[in-house]
Amino acid sequence: MRLPAGPLVAPLLVLMLPALGACALFTDAEPKIPPLVWESGDARLIDPRSATVPPQESLPARLVLYRFLRGVAAGDVRVCGYLIPEYEQDAFGAVGGCRSGLAAERRRLGARTLAALRGVTVPMARRGPGDNEMTVRFGDLRWRTAPPEPAGLLAERFVLRRVGGRWRIAA
């Protein structure tokens, strides 16, 4: 005995019609495109001078600032070797003034700030402002204790410059 095909096909057509109608929504002449959204990882949209430098690339410069800050906390005058002469002139009043002026600067910083400097780390640096330079903002420094206020030798930002194959603090 053979069943007529009509009673079986009709319910299938009723179920398929909404699906076939939905296909018409996707065949418009003008395709639907989602709005353009900036993604933070898209390197084409980041100013290379303000971009964070990869950790391995910035390590030598960051290490200079780390040693300088920790050396200031310890009162080690060898940190003066990390300064370019122009910065030493600005910070200590004379080229060569770091060796004689470090103790006075440490007194101005105070015990609480010196204690904070003993636990400071320099986790990141940014490119610029010039070629062969990197910048570390005070806010980018990490502290084991409460961070001190920027003052004196603790600038709002430190500029590190590559001079003769070595990184030195320029501003």
Secondary structure by P-SEA (a helix, b strand, c coil): ccccaaaaaaaaaaaaaaaaaaaaaaaccbbbbccbbbbccccccccccccccccccaaaaaaaaaaaaaaaaaccccccccccaaaaaaaccccccccccaaaaaaaacaaaaaaaaccccccccccccccbbbbccccccccccccccccccccbbbbbbccccccccc
